[in-house]
Amino acid sequence: MTCKQMQNQERIVLNDSQGELVVDPLMGGAVVNYDFKTSQGLIPILRPGDSFQRSGPFSLGCNVLVPFANRISGGGFETPQGILPLSSNLVGEPFPIHGNGFQVPWQVSQVKDLEICLTLQSHGPSHFQYSAQLRYVLKLGSLQMELDVTNEAEEALPYGLGFHPWLAREENSQLRFNATGCWLENFEHLPTEHVPPGSGSSTDFSTEHDFPDGLLNNAYTGWDGIADLIRPQHGLSVQVRAESPLNCLQIYSPAAEADFVCIEPVNHTVDALNNVGKPGVISPKWLEKGECLSVKCCIEPRLI
């Protein structure tokens, strides 16, 4: 299927012997559906697109985060040139969240075999100007994602990147990953205290652990790049892997009975630019004009 044929199609479908992937370039370059083929039939690895109570990009299966991840408080942040202002970009959210890449159409540059390449030329938000390339590869049922961003603004700017998969789960699913720290949050979902995992209201997932009854929305630091979601109902383990600089893992679970969990590899902690110098803060990468930042993430289902 040629690139020209794909340009006017809202969604692109890839199939291999073990997986099926649906991508929507017009909806922030998001993954809509990602399913694993087993003897039981297709098992959703990501929460099926458009099946959730939300609307818009966050009703889909995996969003791309650029040029920052999560929330930024205070109406912006300080740069060497002064305050860089940022406005709220979602109804119901008092703070700007997750940049703008998830909200705008991406262009299809190539569809080849089991690979999709998308591009974005962005003027904003605020002083940000950047070009980005997003690559999806379906390989033996695993999903490989790569994001490259180049700063095209005249000034140096901090770039925060990441992936926001909404992974499907069941009530008896468990999560396991290694981390050395965890940020607690306040009622505005802004960071308050950096603690060892398991301290305060945080959960330690260094061994397989159930999801807490209430809200879980924490940034884990010192993550080793591997997280396993165990889904015994389907005899399945779904592994999320990421390479440096995606050294922070944001976990979002609204409640124990939820049918999804967000396992988000990102390169900085929440509101890092307004908390510079505090213990546990991981800052985004400052790029001069023309400098590039690349990140990679893989989601791999395995039978257990």
DRENDREN-7804 format. One line per 5 residues: number of its first residue (from 1); for each residue x, y, z of C-alpha. Coordinates in Angstrom, 2 decimals. Layout:
<sites>
NUM	X:Y:Z; ... .
</sites>
This chain:
<sites>
1	0.00:0.00:0.00; 1.61:3.29:-1.06; 1.89:6.44:0.99; -0.31:8.34:-1.49; -3.10:5.81:-1.10 .
6	-2.90:6.17:2.68; -3.03:9.96:2.86; -6.81:10.25:2.87; -7.45:7.26:5.08; -8.13:8.07:8.71 .
11	-6.78:4.77:10.00; -3.99:2.41:8.97; -4.10:-1.32:9.76; -1.06:-3.58:10.06; -1.27:-7.36:10.48 .
16	1.33:-10.03:11.08; 1.07:-13.65:12.20; 0.80:-12.68:15.89; -0.60:-9.18:16.06; -2.87:-6.51:14.63 .
21	-2.29:-2.75:14.89; -4.55:0.18:14.01; -3.13:3.73:13.87; -4.97:7.02:13.36; -2.63:9.72:11.95 .
26	-5.36:12.37:12.18; -5.93:11.79:15.90; -2.51:12.74:17.18; -0.78:9.82:15.45; -2.31:7.58:18.11 .
31	-2.60:3.81:18.22; -6.31:3.02:18.17; -6.19:-0.75:18.72; -3.40:-3.23:19.33; -4.37:-6.91:19.62 .
36	-2.44:-10.15:20.15; -3.39:-13.27:18.21; -3.70:-16.45:20.32; -5.61:-19.73:20.22; -8.31:-17.87:22.18 .
41	-8.61:-15.38:19.33; -7.66:-11.69:19.40; -6.79:-10.42:22.89; -6.71:-6.61:23.29; -3.31:-5.49:24.57 .
46	-4.37:-1.86:24.64; -7.84:-0.85:25.77; -9.89:-0.98:22.55; -10.15:2.46:20.96; -13.40:4.41:21.30 .
51	-14.66:2.00:23.98; -13.97:4.29:26.93; -16.06:6.98:28.62; -13.68:9.69:27.43; -13.85:11.28:24.00 .
56	-11.13:12.55:21.70; -7.51:11.38:21.78; -7.75:9.87:25.27; -10.40:7.44:24.06; -7.71:5.71:21.98 .
61	-5.14:3.05:22.84; -1.79:4.88:23.01; -0.94:8.59:22.77; 2.36:10.28:21.92; 3.65:12.89:24.40 .
66	5.59:15.84:22.94; 6.99:18.45:23.66; 6.30:17.68:27.34; 4.62:15.01:29.43; 2.02:15.41:32.16 .
71	1.15:18.70:33.86; 3.01:22.01:34.07; 1.88:24.41:36.80; 2.21:28.15:37.27; 1.21:29.19:33.78 .
76	4.55:28.12:32.33; 8.20:27.90:33.38; 11.42:29.88:33.52; 13.93:29.88:30.65; 17.15:31.89:30.15 .
81	15.08:34.27:28.01; 12.38:34.72:30.66; 9.04:33.06:31.40; 7.72:30.73:28.69; 3.91:30.94:29.06 .
86	1.72:27.87:28.64; -2.07:27.72:28.64; -4.41:24.89:29.51; -5.07:22.71:26.45; -7.86:20.40:27.64 .
91	-11.35:21.15:28.91; -11.54:20.36:32.62; -7.75:20.53:33.10; -6.49:23.66:34.87; -2.92:23.05:33.71 .
96	-1.39:22.36:30.29; -0.90:18.61:29.93; 1.03:16.26:27.62; 2.09:18.88:25.07; 0.27:19.18:21.75 .
101	1.41:16.18:19.67; -1.51:14.05:20.84; -4.05:16.68:19.73; -3.01:17.46:16.15; -2.95:15.52:12.85 .
106	0.28:13.86:11.77; 1.28:13.32:8.15; 1.85:9.84:6.73; 5.35:9.70:5.26; 5.61:5.94:4.67 .
111	3.69:2.70:5.06; 5.95:-0.23:4.24; 5.49:-3.89:5.12; 4.81:-3.80:8.88; 5.99:-0.25:9.49 .
116	4.27:3.14:9.65; 6.18:6.44:9.63; 4.43:9.70:10.54; 5.76:13.25:10.68; 4.71:16.46:12.40 .
121	5.80:20.06:11.91; 4.67:22.04:14.94; 4.63:25.79:15.59; 3.75:25.81:19.28; 2.67:25.43:21.94 .
126	4.03:28.82:23.02; 7.69:29.21:21.92; 8.08:25.55:20.96; 8.83:24.93:17.30; 9.82:21.42:16.37 .
131	9.71:18.68:13.78; 8.96:15.13:14.84; 9.01:11.68:13.31; 7.02:8.80:14.77; 7.64:5.21:13.76 .
136	5.52:2.15:14.56; 6.76:-1.36:13.77; 4.76:-4.56:14.28; 7.15:-7.48:14.70; 5.98:-10.98:15.64 .
141	3.14:-9.49:17.64; 5.25:-6.92:19.51; 4.82:-3.18:19.01; 7.95:-1.06:18.65; 7.60:2.72:18.86 .
146	10.22:5.37:18.14; 9.91:9.14:18.40; 12.51:11.63:17.11; 12.18:15.35:17.79; 14.30:18.26:16.50 .
151	14.14:21.71:18.07; 13.56:24.30:15.34; 13.04:27.31:17.60; 15.69:30.03:17.70; 16.19:29.47:21.43 .
156	17.18:26.43:23.47; 14.09:24.71:24.89; 13.42:21.72:27.18; 11.83:18.75:25.43; 9.82:16.17:27.32 .
161	8.89:13.02:25.41; 7.07:9.81:26.16; 4.36:7.30:25.33; 0.96:6.99:27.00; -0.41:3.47:26.44 .
166	-3.79:2.58:27.98; -3.16:-1.12:28.58; -6.13:-3.46:28.92; -6.36:-5.40:32.17; -8.69:-7.54:34.25 .
171	-9.58:-7.44:37.96; -7.00:-10.11:38.81; -4.20:-8.47:36.83; -0.98:-7.51:38.63; 1.94:-5.21:37.92 .
176	5.68:-5.63:38.50; 8.63:-3.27:37.94; 11.73:-2.00:39.74; 12.15:1.63:40.77; 14.05:3.46:43.50 .
181	11.75:6.42:44.11; 8.15:7.57:43.81; 6.53:11.01:43.69; 3.39:11.50:45.78; 0.85:14.00:44.45 .
186	-1.72:16.48:45.73; -5.37:16.96:44.71; -4.24:18.88:41.62; -2.07:15.92:40.52; 1.11:17.92:41.13 .
191	4.15:16.43:42.91; 4.53:16.92:46.66; 7.11:14.50:48.08; 9.67:12.04:46.71; 9.69:8.82:48.74 .
196	10.89:5.22:48.46; 8.28:3.01:46.71; 5.86:1.65:49.30; 6.16:4.68:51.59; 3.19:6.87:52.42 .
201	0.38:6.34:49.93; 2.66:4.87:47.26; 2.74:1.25:46.11; 5.87:-0.88:45.73; 5.67:-3.02:42.58 .
206	9.10:-4.67:42.90; 7.21:-7.95:43.24; 3.91:-8.79:41.53; 1.31:-6.59:43.18; -2.44:-6.02:42.89 .
211	-3.69:-2.55:42.03; -4.82:-0.40:44.97; -8.53:0.12:45.56; -8.36:3.85:44.97; -6.55:6.17:42.59 .
216	-2.95:5.41:41.67; -1.25:8.26:39.80; 2.45:8.37:40.61; 5.73:9.04:38.84; 8.36:6.41:39.65 .
221	12.04:7.30:39.35; 15.07:5.07:39.03; 13.05:2.78:36.79; 15.16:0.07:35.16; 13.22:0.20:31.87 .
226	11.09:-2.95:32.26; 7.50:-3.27:33.52; 5.38:-6.42:33.41; 1.58:-6.46:33.45; 0.46:-9.99:34.37 .
231	-2.96:-11.01:33.06; -3.62:-14.56:34.36; -7.16:-14.62:32.94; -5.60:-14.88:29.48; -2.35:-16.61:30.50 .
236	-0.57:-13.50:29.33; 2.20:-11.15:30.41; 2.54:-7.79:28.67; 5.99:-6.26:29.00; 6.61:-2.53:28.50 .
241	10.29:-1.79:27.81; 11.96:1.54:27.24; 15.49:2.76:26.75; 17.19:5.78:28.32; 16.32:8.67:28.48 .
246	12.84:7.27:29.28; 13.92:6.68:32.89; 10.71:7.75:34.60; 7.56:5.63:34.72; 4.17:7.26:35.27 .
251	1.50:4.81:36.46; -2.19:5.73:36.31; -4.96:3.45:37.56; -8.27:5.08:38.57; -9.39:2.13:40.73 .
256	-8.83:-1.58:41.32; -11.83:-2.50:39.17; -10.72:-0.42:36.17; -10.30:-2.26:32.86; -7.07:-0.44:31.99 .
261	-3.83:0.86:33.45; -1.55:3.49:31.94; 2.13:2.53:32.05; 3.84:5.62:30.65; 7.59:5.75:29.98 .
266	8.65:9.43:29.97; 11.92:11.33:30.18; 11.00:13.68:33.04; 8.95:13.85:36.21; 5.71:15.80:36.60 .
271	6.13:19.59:36.60; 9.90:19.14:36.64; 10.62:22.59:35.21; 8.97:24.23:38.22; 10.77:21.98:40.71 .
276	14.35:22.14:39.45; 16.93:21.13:42.06; 14.59:19.20:44.34; 15.59:15.60:45.18; 13.99:13.11:42.80 .
281	13.29:15.60:40.01; 14.18:14.40:36.50; 14.30:17.30:34.06; 13.50:17.23:30.34; 16.30:17.56:27.81 .
286	17.30:21.07:26.76; 17.92:21.20:23.02; 19.64:23.96:21.08; 18.27:24.85:17.66; 18.84:21.90:15.33 .
291	19.50:19.39:18.11; 17.55:16.13:18.13; 16.25:13.83:20.86; 15.19:10.21:20.20; 13.25:7.80:22.42 .
296	12.17:4.17:22.02; 9.57:1.96:23.65; 8.39:-1.60:23.03; 5.22:-3.38:24.14; 5.58:-7.14:23.96 .
301	2.83:-9.66:24.87; 3.99:-13.11:26.03; 2.12:-16.30:26.83; 2.78:-17.59:30.36 .
</sites>
